[in-house]
């Protein structure tokens, strides 16, 4: 079935089904509303606080940002059977942080932001496990809560 070096998962690795794309989109939208609200508190500090939230959000509470917690999703390291931490959160959310920073530049930045978000969304739809570029680099996957039996 699976061949070494072909990019196909070995039989010993468990392949988890991806979380529903709609649920992931809603969770990300909730998180972006939080970022927008923080950004309105005070313009320069709010922008930095929003970017910081984007980067570390999935490291809280067992791989669950506020949006993921409300929707019932979790970011995990499936090969290690554990929830994502702050390190993985920063790595996987770097594209969104760049998009947030680019969005502050009129016109060109807006186009760059939309391109980054669209690229990540296409990867979620097209990947069998729903892994976008950030997930591939960080080795993470977004699952419905409870799909991966995490150790206590």
Secondary structure, DSSP 4 states (H G I P E B T S, - for coil): ---TTTTPPPTTSPPPPPPPHHHHHHHHHHHHHHHHHHHHHSHHHHHHHHHHHHHHGGGSTTT--HHHHHHTEEEEETTTTEE--HHHHHHHTHHHHHHHHHTTSTTHHHHHHHHHHHHHHHHHHHSTT---HHHHHHT-EEEETTSS----
